[in-house]
Amino acid sequence: MKSAREICRTHTQLSEEDIAEIEKIESNLQLIADLNQANIFIDCPTQELKHAIIVAEAVPSNGNSLYDRPVTGEFAYEAFEPAVFFTLRTGKQMILNRALTQEGKMVKQSVVPVNGKDGRVIGTLIMEKDITEQVEEEDKMKALSKATATLSDIMIRMTQNDPIVPEIIEESLFYIDENDDIVYVNPSAMNLIYEIYGSKCNVGEPITEYLPFIEELLSLPETLLMREIQIKSRFFQLKKISLNHNNNKASGTFIILQDLTELKEKERQLIVKSVAIREIHHRVKNNLQTVASLLRLQMRNGVPEASKPHFQKSLNRILSIAAVYELILSGSSADDVNVLNLVEKIAHMIVYSEPQKDISVQINYEKSNLQLSSHKAVSIALIISELIQNCVKHAFKGNSQGKIIVDFKKNNDRIEMKVIDNGIGYSKDTGASFGLDIVKMMVEYDLEGEFYIQRMYPGTVATVIFQSKENHHAEQADYSSGG
């Protein structure tokens, strides 16, 4: 990342004296960020004065940043940062102004001018705090107030024999007065009471005659209350909405019951299927390990020396696939795999199988977790196995030491994986390689991605590029091509 001085020299008209003033403030940014638990930035006007550029930033030491990545060196535009440009032009502060970041987050923003020794505005010091949750709560309260007023209007119209919405909504709706007596029930509620209790629901009777469990909920002070309840063998989400319009006194309550029975049954079926899938994964893993054990046994009981490397490669391929299912079973997800753990497991397994060589493996990724479906993970397992085996076998000829780096980069749904070694370098004259053929086939047909291999000085870089999300185009084409 470039320093504030470098950015200022490249993109602004600031003098060396001005830049020194910016650097003085920059030296205190981390302290300001920690004291305020906020993101702090210094923005300076660009050379053409149309935009601003972020020359320095600091985030709280606890890591709670508003942004997914550093933004130093990026441009700020007036459409997104009007307060910054107001301060740059006028020299006036903008305190606790609400703003929307370029990443779409609502923040409370304060902007103060940074002045040079001659009093000119040479930049702005910006503090931003995330208020997304606060805004969401405010919106919920506004929506609730509006809904309450609307529901009150509906009740007034119902007394005039104009039922409007309640008659057609699917949820069971009860409206009760301040004495908990039923004023109105919609057809869904009438049917529900009849289905469960075999009786008709009568207006004017206490609601506790039909829903005795609700007595405790009615006594609670909350204006809006939601609970999941069970009535006999059926499940419901219950909503209680109290109306307070007459001098802040309760003027009635809505009770809404949404039937969740079908949803609960689907959840149960999903759990059963998840258990079945885990059992299948467990059996696949055990079968692969059984095959691996048979290969090891065969290798110990008289395999020609010339055949042993081929047996070892096959063994590594089988164990690489088994590692996918082992990681699925050790995690909480039924089908997702932490690819970084998978690569580490496979890399160390292959390097361990070559004890005569001192080879280190380093895995780089800016985040600690990269999840892929088991389908893609199996392909990655085989690709990594082949590429690292290639490095171990060919890259370090005549050298007992070496280094392999597996580097991951993710940009939206696009993943770029590189396997880099510091060996003698790849040569096209080496001839056909079954391992590389496997890699090309897996990348092109399973991952629908791209594969490149090129010589470096020193070493080789093998690059695999693919989409992290599943692509179903091929499946759809298969379904449509039947006769």
C-alpha positions as CSV (number, residue, x, y, z in Angstrom):
1,M,0.0,0.0,0.0
2,K,1.4,3.4,-0.9
3,S,2.1,6.0,1.8
4,A,0.1,9.2,2.2
5,R,3.2,11.1,0.9
6,E,3.4,9.0,-2.3
7,I,-0.4,9.4,-3.0
8,C,-0.3,13.1,-2.4
9,R,2.7,13.6,-4.7
10,T,1.1,11.6,-7.5
11,H,-2.6,12.7,-7.4
12,T,-2.8,16.1,-5.7
13,Q,-1.4,19.7,-6.0
14,L,-0.3,19.8,-2.4
15,S,3.1,21.3,-1.6
16,E,5.7,19.5,0.5
17,E,4.8,21.7,3.4
18,D,1.1,20.7,3.0
19,I,2.0,17.0,2.8
20,A,4.0,17.3,6.0
21,E,0.8,18.7,7.7
22,I,-1.2,15.7,6.4
23,E,1.5,13.3,7.7
24,K,1.2,14.9,11.2
25,I,-2.5,14.1,11.3
26,E,-1.9,10.6,9.8
27,S,0.4,9.7,12.8
28,N,-2.6,10.1,15.1
29,L,-5.2,8.3,13.0
30,Q,-5.0,4.9,14.8
31,L,-5.5,6.6,18.2
32,I,-8.5,8.5,16.9
33,A,-10.0,5.4,15.4
34,D,-9.6,3.4,18.7
35,L,-11.0,6.2,20.9
36,N,-14.1,6.6,18.8
37,Q,-14.5,3.0,17.6
38,A,-14.9,4.4,14.1
39,N,-13.3,4.4,10.7
40,I,-11.1,7.4,10.2
41,F,-10.0,8.8,6.8
42,I,-8.0,11.7,5.3
43,D,-9.3,12.8,1.9
44,C,-7.4,15.3,-0.2
45,P,-8.6,17.0,-3.5
46,T,-7.1,15.6,-6.7
47,Q,-5.0,17.7,-9.1
48,E,-8.0,18.6,-11.3
49,L,-10.1,19.4,-8.2
50,K,-13.1,17.3,-9.5
51,H,-12.7,14.4,-7.1
52,A,-11.0,13.6,-3.8
53,I,-8.6,10.7,-3.0
54,I,-8.2,8.8,0.2
55,V,-4.6,9.3,1.3
56,A,-4.7,7.6,4.7
57,E,-7.1,5.5,6.9
58,A,-7.4,3.7,10.2
59,V,-9.8,1.2,11.5
60,P,-10.4,0.2,15.2
61,S,-7.9,-2.2,16.5
62,N,-10.7,-4.7,17.3
63,G,-11.1,-5.1,13.6
64,N,-14.7,-3.9,13.3
65,S,-14.3,-2.0,10.0
66,L,-17.0,-0.6,7.8
67,Y,-15.2,-1.8,4.7
68,D,-14.3,-5.3,3.5
69,R,-10.8,-4.1,2.4
70,P,-8.5,-1.1,2.7
71,V,-9.6,1.9,0.6
72,T,-6.5,4.0,0.8
73,G,-5.6,5.2,-2.7
74,E,-9.2,5.0,-4.0
75,F,-11.1,8.0,-5.3
76,A,-14.1,9.6,-3.6
77,Y,-16.9,11.1,-5.7
78,E,-19.2,14.0,-4.8
79,A,-22.3,11.9,-5.6
80,F,-21.4,9.6,-2.7
81,E,-19.5,12.0,-0.4
82,P,-21.3,15.4,-0.6
83,A,-20.3,16.4,3.0
84,V,-16.6,15.9,2.1
85,F,-16.8,18.2,-0.9
86,F,-18.9,20.8,1.0
87,T,-16.1,21.0,3.6
88,L,-13.3,21.1,1.0
89,R,-15.0,24.1,-0.7
90,T,-16.2,26.0,2.3
91,G,-13.9,25.0,5.1
92,K,-17.0,24.4,7.3
93,Q,-17.5,21.3,9.5
94,M,-20.3,18.7,8.9
95,I,-21.0,17.0,12.2
96,L,-23.0,13.7,12.6
97,N,-24.3,13.8,9.0
98,R,-26.0,10.7,7.8
99,A,-24.4,9.3,4.6
100,L,-24.4,6.2,2.4
101,T,-21.0,4.6,1.7
102,Q,-19.9,3.4,-1.7
103,E,-20.5,-0.1,-0.4
104,G,-24.1,0.8,0.4
105,K,-23.8,1.0,4.3
106,M,-25.6,3.7,6.2
107,V,-23.1,5.6,8.4
108,K,-23.0,8.6,10.7
109,Q,-20.3,10.8,9.2
110,S,-18.5,13.8,10.7
111,V,-16.2,15.8,8.4
112,V,-13.7,18.6,9.6
113,P,-11.3,20.5,7.4
114,V,-7.5,20.1,7.5
115,N,-5.9,23.4,7.0
116,G,-2.4,24.2,5.8
117,K,-0.1,26.7,7.6
118,D,-1.5,29.5,5.4
119,G,-5.1,28.6,6.4
120,R,-6.1,27.0,3.0
121,V,-8.2,23.8,3.2
122,I,-5.8,21.0,2.0
123,G,-7.9,18.0,3.0
124,T,-10.6,16.7,5.3
125,L,-10.6,14.4,8.3
126,I,-13.5,12.1,8.2
127,M,-15.0,9.9,10.9
128,E,-17.6,7.2,10.0
129,K,-19.7,5.0,12.3
130,D,-22.0,2.2,11.2
131,I,-25.7,3.0,12.0
132,T,-27.3,0.4,9.7
133,E,-28.9,-1.4,12.7
134,Q,-30.2,1.9,14.1
135,V,-31.7,2.9,10.8
136,E,-33.3,-0.5,10.4
137,E,-34.9,-0.2,13.9
138,E,-36.2,3.3,13.1
139,D,-37.7,1.9,9.8
140,K,-39.4,-0.9,11.7
141,M,-40.9,1.5,14.2
142,K,-42.2,3.7,11.4
143,A,-43.7,0.6,9.6
144,L,-45.2,-0.6,12.9
145,S,-46.9,2.8,13.5
146,K,-48.2,2.9,10.0
147,A,-49.5,-0.7,10.2
148,T,-51.2,0.0,13.5
149,A,-53.0,3.0,12.1
150,T,-54.0,1.0,9.0
151,L,-55.3,-1.9,11.1
152,S,-57.3,0.5,13.2
153,D,-58.9,1.9,10.1
154,I,-59.7,-1.7,8.9
155,M,-61.5,-2.4,12.2
156,I,-63.5,0.8,11.9
157,R,-64.6,-0.2,8.4
158,M,-65.5,-3.7,9.6
159,T,-68.0,-2.3,12.0
160,Q,-69.6,-0.7,8.9
161,N,-70.1,-4.2,7.3
162,D,-67.1,-3.6,4.9
163,P,-64.6,-6.4,5.7
164,I,-62.0,-5.4,3.0
165,V,-58.7,-7.2,3.6
166,P,-59.3,-9.6,6.6
167,E,-61.7,-11.7,4.7
168,I,-59.2,-12.8,2.1
169,I,-55.9,-13.1,4.0
170,E,-54.7,-16.7,4.6
171,E,-53.6,-16.2,8.2
172,S,-56.2,-16.7,11.0
173,L,-57.0,-13.2,12.3
174,F,-58.8,-12.4,15.6
175,Y,-59.5,-8.8,16.8
176,I,-60.3,-8.5,20.5
177,D,-61.3,-5.5,22.6
178,E,-59.7,-4.3,25.8
179,N,-61.6,-7.0,27.8
180,D,-60.2,-9.7,25.6
181,D,-63.6,-10.4,24.0
182,I,-63.7,-11.3,20.3
183,V,-64.9,-8.4,18.1
184,Y,-64.1,-10.0,14.8
185,V,-62.7,-13.3,13.3
186,N,-61.9,-13.8,9.6
187,P,-63.0,-16.9,7.7
188,S,-59.5,-18.5,8.2
189,A,-59.8,-18.2,11.9
190,M,-63.3,-19.6,12.0
191,N,-62.1,-22.7,10.0
192,L,-59.1,-23.1,12.3
193,I,-61.2,-23.2,15.5
194,Y,-63.6,-25.7,13.9
195,E,-60.7,-27.9,12.6
196,I,-58.9,-28.0,15.9
197,Y,-61.8,-28.0,18.4
198,G,-64.8,-28.9,16.3
199,S,-66.8,-25.9,17.5
200,K,-67.9,-22.5,16.1
201,C,-66.1,-19.3,17.1
202,N,-68.6,-16.8,18.4
203,V,-68.1,-13.0,18.4
204,G,-68.5,-11.5,21.9
205,E,-67.0,-14.5,23.8
206,P,-63.5,-14.3,25.5
207,I,-60.8,-15.4,23.2
208,T,-59.4,-17.6,26.0
209,E,-62.4,-19.8,25.5
210,Y,-60.9,-20.9,22.2
211,L,-57.2,-20.2,22.7
212,P,-56.6,-20.8,26.5
213,F,-52.8,-20.7,26.2
214,I,-53.0,-17.0,25.0
215,E,-54.0,-15.6,28.4
216,E,-50.4,-15.3,29.5
217,L,-49.3,-13.6,26.3
218,L,-52.2,-11.0,26.6
219,S,-50.9,-9.9,30.0
220,L,-47.4,-9.1,28.6
221,P,-46.8,-5.3,28.0
222,E,-45.1,-5.6,24.6
223,T,-46.9,-3.9,21.7
224,L,-45.7,-6.4,19.2
225,L,-45.0,-10.0,20.3
226,M,-44.2,-13.1,18.2
227,R,-44.0,-16.7,19.4
228,E,-44.0,-20.2,18.0
229,I,-46.7,-22.3,19.5
230,Q,-48.1,-25.9,19.2
231,I,-51.8,-26.7,19.2
232,K,-52.3,-30.4,19.3
233,S,-50.2,-31.7,16.4
234,R,-50.0,-28.4,14.5
235,F,-47.5,-25.6,14.7
236,F,-48.2,-21.9,14.4
237,Q,-46.5,-18.5,14.5
238,L,-48.5,-16.3,16.8
239,K,-48.4,-12.5,16.5
240,K,-49.9,-10.2,19.0
241,I,-50.3,-6.5,18.0
242,S,-51.7,-4.1,20.6
243,L,-53.4,-0.9,19.4
244,N,-52.9,2.2,21.5
245,H,-54.9,5.1,20.1
246,N,-57.3,6.3,22.7
247,N,-55.2,8.6,24.9
248,N,-52.4,6.0,24.8
249,K,-54.7,3.3,26.3
250,A,-55.2,0.0,24.7
251,S,-58.1,0.1,22.3
252,G,-57.8,-3.5,21.2
253,T,-55.5,-6.3,20.1
254,F,-54.9,-8.3,16.9
255,I,-54.1,-12.0,17.2
256,I,-52.7,-13.5,14.0
257,L,-51.9,-17.2,13.7
258,Q,-49.9,-18.4,10.7
259,D,-49.9,-22.2,10.2
260,L,-46.3,-23.5,10.1
261,T,-47.2,-27.2,10.2
262,E,-46.2,-27.9,6.6
263,L,-43.0,-25.9,6.9
264,K,-42.0,-27.8,10.1
265,E,-42.7,-31.1,8.3
266,K,-40.4,-30.0,5.4
267,E,-37.7,-29.0,8.0
268,R,-38.0,-32.5,9.5
269,Q,-37.6,-34.1,6.1
270,L,-34.6,-31.9,5.4
271,I,-33.0,-33.0,8.6
272,V,-33.6,-36.7,7.8
273,K,-32.1,-36.1,4.3
274,S,-29.1,-34.4,5.8
275,V,-28.5,-37.3,8.1
276,A,-28.8,-39.7,5.1
277,I,-26.4,-37.6,3.1
278,R,-23.8,-37.6,6.0
279,E,-24.2,-41.4,6.2
280,I,-23.5,-41.7,2.4
281,H,-20.5,-39.4,2.8
282,H,-19.3,-41.6,5.7
283,R,-19.6,-44.8,3.6
284,V,-17.9,-43.2,0.6
285,K,-15.0,-42.1,2.8
286,N,-14.7,-45.6,4.4
287,N,-14.8,-47.3,1.0
288,L,-12.1,-45.0,-0.4
289,Q,-9.9,-45.7,2.7
290,T,-10.5,-49.4,2.2
291,V,-9.2,-49.2,-1.4
292,A,-6.2,-47.1,-0.2
293,S,-5.4,-49.8,2.4
294,L,-5.6,-52.5,-0.3
295,L,-3.2,-50.5,-2.5
296,R,-0.7,-50.0,0.4
297,L,-0.9,-53.8,1.2
298,Q,-0.2,-54.6,-2.5
299,M,2.8,-52.1,-2.4
300,R,4.2,-53.9,0.6
301,N,3.8,-57.4,-0.9
302,G,6.0,-57.4,-3.9
303,V,5.4,-54.6,-6.5
304,P,8.2,-54.0,-9.1
305,E,10.2,-50.9,-8.3
306,A,9.2,-49.4,-11.6
307,S,5.5,-49.7,-10.7
308,K,5.8,-48.2,-7.2
309,P,5.6,-44.5,-8.3
310,H,2.4,-45.3,-10.2
311,F,0.9,-47.0,-7.2
312,Q,1.8,-44.1,-5.0
313,K,0.2,-41.6,-7.4
314,S,-3.0,-43.6,-7.5
315,L,-2.9,-43.9,-3.7
316,N,-2.5,-40.1,-3.4
317,R,-5.5,-39.5,-5.7
318,I,-7.7,-41.8,-3.7
319,L,-6.7,-40.3,-0.4
320,S,-7.2,-36.7,-1.8
321,I,-10.8,-37.5,-2.6
322,A,-11.2,-39.2,0.8
323,A,-10.0,-36.0,2.4
324,V,-13.0,-34.2,1.0
325,Y,-15.4,-36.5,2.7
326,E,-13.4,-36.5,5.9
327,L,-13.6,-32.7,6.1
328,I,-17.4,-32.7,5.3
329,L,-17.9,-35.2,8.2
330,S,-15.8,-33.1,10.6
331,G,-17.7,-29.9,9.8
332,S,-21.3,-28.7,10.5
333,S,-22.3,-28.4,6.9
334,A,-23.8,-31.3,5.0
335,D,-22.1,-30.6,1.7
336,D,-19.6,-27.7,2.0
337,V,-15.8,-28.1,2.4
338,N,-13.2,-25.6,3.7
339,V,-10.9,-25.7,0.7
340,L,-7.9,-24.3,2.6
341,N,-8.0,-27.1,5.1
342,L,-8.4,-29.6,2.2
343,V,-5.4,-28.2,0.3
344,E,-3.2,-28.2,3.5
345,K,-4.2,-31.8,4.2
346,I,-3.4,-33.0,0.7
347,A,-0.2,-31.1,0.4
348,H,1.3,-32.4,3.6
349,M,0.2,-35.9,2.7
350,I,2.1,-35.8,-0.6
351,V,5.2,-34.1,0.7
352,Y,5.3,-36.7,3.6
353,S,5.3,-39.5,1.0
354,E,8.7,-38.2,-0.3
355,P,10.8,-38.2,2.9
356,Q,14.0,-38.0,1.0
357,K,13.2,-34.4,-0.1
358,D,12.9,-31.4,2.2
359,I,10.0,-29.5,0.6
360,S,7.9,-26.9,2.4
361,V,4.3,-26.0,1.4
362,Q,2.9,-22.6,2.1
363,I,-0.9,-21.8,1.6
364,N,-1.8,-18.1,1.1
365,Y,-5.4,-16.6,1.3
366,E,-6.4,-13.3,2.8
367,K,-9.3,-14.8,4.7
368,S,-9.4,-17.9,6.9
369,N,-12.3,-19.6,5.2
370,L,-13.0,-20.6,1.6
371,Q,-16.1,-22.9,1.3
372,L,-16.9,-24.9,-1.8
373,S,-19.5,-27.6,-2.5
374,S,-18.3,-31.2,-2.3
375,H,-18.6,-31.5,-6.1
376,K,-16.1,-28.7,-6.7
377,A,-14.0,-29.8,-3.7
378,V,-13.4,-33.2,-5.2
379,S,-12.2,-31.6,-8.4
380,I,-9.9,-29.2,-6.5
381,A,-8.6,-32.2,-4.4
382,L,-7.6,-34.1,-7.6
383,I,-6.2,-30.9,-9.2
384,I,-4.1,-30.0,-6.2
385,S,-2.9,-33.6,-5.8
386,E,-1.7,-33.7,-9.4
387,L,0.0,-30.3,-9.4
388,I,1.8,-30.8,-6.1
389,Q,2.9,-34.3,-7.1
390,N,4.2,-32.8,-10.4
391,C,6.2,-30.3,-8.3
392,V,7.6,-32.9,-6.0
393,K,8.5,-35.3,-8.9
394,H,9.8,-32.9,-11.5
395,A,10.6,-29.5,-10.1
396,F,13.4,-30.3,-7.7
397,K,15.5,-32.8,-9.7
398,G,19.1,-32.6,-8.5
399,N,18.0,-30.6,-5.4
400,S,16.8,-32.1,-2.1
401,Q,15.1,-28.9,-1.0
402,G,12.3,-26.8,-2.4
403,K,9.3,-24.6,-1.8
404,I,5.7,-24.8,-3.0
405,I,3.2,-22.0,-2.6
406,V,-0.5,-22.5,-3.1
407,D,-2.1,-19.1,-3.5
408,F,-5.8,-18.3,-3.5
409,K,-7.5,-15.1,-4.6
410,K,-11.3,-14.5,-4.7
411,N,-13.0,-11.7,-6.6
412,N,-16.8,-11.9,-6.2
413,D,-17.6,-15.4,-7.5
414,R,-14.3,-15.8,-9.4
415,I,-11.5,-17.9,-7.7
416,E,-7.9,-17.9,-8.9
417,M,-5.7,-20.7,-7.6
418,K,-2.0,-20.7,-8.3
419,V,0.5,-23.5,-7.5
420,I,4.0,-22.0,-7.6
421,D,7.4,-23.7,-7.1
422,N,11.0,-22.5,-7.1
423,G,12.3,-25.5,-9.0
424,I,14.0,-26.0,-12.4
425,G,11.0,-24.7,-14.4
426,Y,8.4,-26.3,-16.6
427,S,9.4,-27.4,-20.2
428,K,7.0,-28.2,-23.0
429,D,9.6,-30.6,-24.3
430,T,9.0,-32.9,-21.3
431,G,6.3,-34.8,-23.2
432,A,2.8,-35.8,-22.4
433,S,1.8,-36.0,-18.8
434,F,-1.1,-38.1,-17.5
435,G,-1.3,-35.9,-14.4
436,L,-1.6,-32.7,-16.3
437,D,-4.2,-34.3,-18.6
438,I,-6.3,-35.0,-15.5
439,V,-5.9,-31.4,-14.4
440,K,-7.0,-30.0,-17.7
441,M,-10.0,-32.3,-17.9
442,M,-11.1,-31.5,-14.3
443,V,-10.7,-27.7,-14.9
444,E,-12.5,-27.6,-18.2
445,Y,-15.3,-30.1,-17.7
446,D,-15.9,-30.2,-13.9
447,L,-15.1,-26.6,-12.9
448,E,-15.9,-25.1,-16.4
449,G,-12.8,-23.0,-15.8
450,E,-9.4,-22.2,-17.3
451,F,-5.9,-23.7,-16.8
452,Y,-2.5,-22.2,-17.6
453,I,1.0,-23.4,-16.9
454,Q,4.1,-21.3,-17.5
455,R,7.8,-21.2,-16.7
456,M,9.1,-18.6,-14.3
457,Y,12.7,-17.8,-13.4
458,P,13.1,-19.7,-11.3
459,G,10.3,-22.3,-11.1
460,T,6.8,-22.8,-12.5
461,V,3.3,-21.3,-12.0
462,A,0.2,-23.4,-12.6
463,T,-3.0,-21.3,-12.6
464,V,-6.6,-22.5,-12.3
465,I,-9.5,-20.0,-12.7
466,F,-13.1,-21.0,-12.0
467,Q,-16.4,-19.8,-10.6
468,S,-17.2,-20.6,-7.0
469,K,-20.9,-21.1,-7.6
470,E,-22.3,-24.1,-9.3
471,N,-23.2,-23.8,-13.0
472,H,-26.3,-25.7,-14.0
473,H,-26.3,-24.8,-17.7
474,A,-25.0,-28.2,-18.7
475,E,-27.6,-30.0,-16.7
476,Q,-30.4,-28.0,-18.2
477,A,-29.1,-28.7,-21.7
478,D,-29.1,-32.4,-21.0
479,Y,-32.7,-32.3,-19.9
480,S,-33.8,-30.4,-22.9
481,S,-32.0,-32.6,-25.5
482,G,-34.0,-35.8,-24.8
483,G,-36.1,-37.3,-27.4
